């Protein structure tokens, strides 16, 4: 019953091209996503460890300053970490825009998809590029407006 683009084509159109899923690509994506989440989970403990290396006898004032520095450094680190997936989407939109094909011809996908080829596909690529650039500029704005603690 599901009506996707491939099922909605007219009978006189050429037969749609299905791109099968690739098991090694699936495994690579699962590994990359897992490593990204492990990286996100370990950012804050690593920042804590790095900031407390030089503390010998901490008092309340030093702990307050350390807390402010941690908030500043963690904000930058998480902003950079959020930028990695956005850069991936920017690259993917770029590939779609120039190949006029969804998914791009030279890219193996981790799931089976129907290939869409037309000049109108460039619009999807531009949309992905636009959204990723807007979100990247938002991250840059957050980085620029963050206050450094002395």
N, C-alpha and C positions, 0 to 999 in steps of 0.2 A: 503494500500500500504506500510505502514511503516514496514521495516524488522528488527526486533530486534532479539536478540539471541534466544528467545523462538519460534519465527516464522520460524527460519532457521533450526531448528532441523529436522532430518530425520524422516520419518514416523515410522520406526521400533524402534526408541528410545522411552523411557518411556515419558509419558505425563509430560510437564513442570509443576512445582509447582508455582502457583502465590500466593504471599503474599499480602493480602488485606491491604489497608491503615487503620490506627487506628485514629479515631477522637480525643480521648484524647491526643494521642501523637502529633497530629497536633497542638492542642491547646497549649500543653506544649512547643513545639518548637517555635510557634509564640510568646508566652510570653517570653521565654528565649532570643530570637533574639531581641524582642522589648526592654527588660531590658538591653541587651548588648549595643544597640544603645543609650539608655538613659544614660547609664554609660559613653559611649564615649563622649556624648554631655556635660556631667556635670563634666568631669575631669578638664578641664581648669578653669571654674569658681570656683571650689572648691580649686584648687591650688592658684588662685588669692586671694581668701578669706583667706586661711591659711597663705600666705606670707605677707599679709597686716595687720595681727592682731596686730603686735608690732609697726607699723608705727604711730608716733604721729604727727610730723611736717615734712613731706617729702620734701627734696630738690632734686635738679637735680641729684646729686651724688648718693643719696640713691635710687632714682628711676632707675638709670642705673644699680646699683648693683642688685636691685630687679628684673629688667628685665633679667639680666644674670642668676640669680638663677631660675627664672621662666622657662627660656629656658632649663636649665639643668634638673629640676624636671619634667617638662612636657615631655621631651624626654624619661626619665626613665618610667614615668607613661604610656605613649602611647606605649612604647615598651613592657611593661608588659601586657597591654591591648590587643595588637596584638598577644601575646603568647597564650591567652586563646583558640581561635579557632584552633590554630596550635596543642595545646595539645589534643583537641577534635578529630582532624583528626588523630593524632598519636594513640590515643586509638582505634579509629575505624579501622585503618589499622592493629593494633595488633589483634583485634578481628577477622578480616577477615583472617589474616595469620594463626591463630591457629584453626579456625573452618573449614577452607577450603571450605567456603561457602560465597557467596555474595548475599544478605546480611547475616551477621552472624545469626545463628539459634535462639539465645535467644533475639535478638533485634527486637523490633517492629519498623516499619518504618512509617513516616508520609505520605507516598504515596505508591501506589500499585506498586509492582515490581515482576519480575520473578526471582526465586532463581536459582543461578548457583552453582553447586557443582562439584568440581573436584580438583585434586591436582594443576592444573594450576592456580587456583584462588589465591593460595598463592603468585604468582608473583604480582598480583594486590595489595595484602596486603603489600608486600615488597616495591612496588612502592610508595604507600601512606605513609608508614613509612619513606622511604628515603626522599621524598619531604618534609614531615613535619619536619624531623630532620635537613635537610639542612636549611630550613627557620628558625627553632628555633636557630640553631647555628649562623645564620646571626643576629638574634635579640640579642643573647648573645654577639656577637662581637660588635654590636652597643653599648650595655650597657657598655662593658669593655673599649672601646675606647673613651667614652664620657668624656669630660673634666669637672672636678668639679671646680666651681667658688667659690673663697673664699671671 
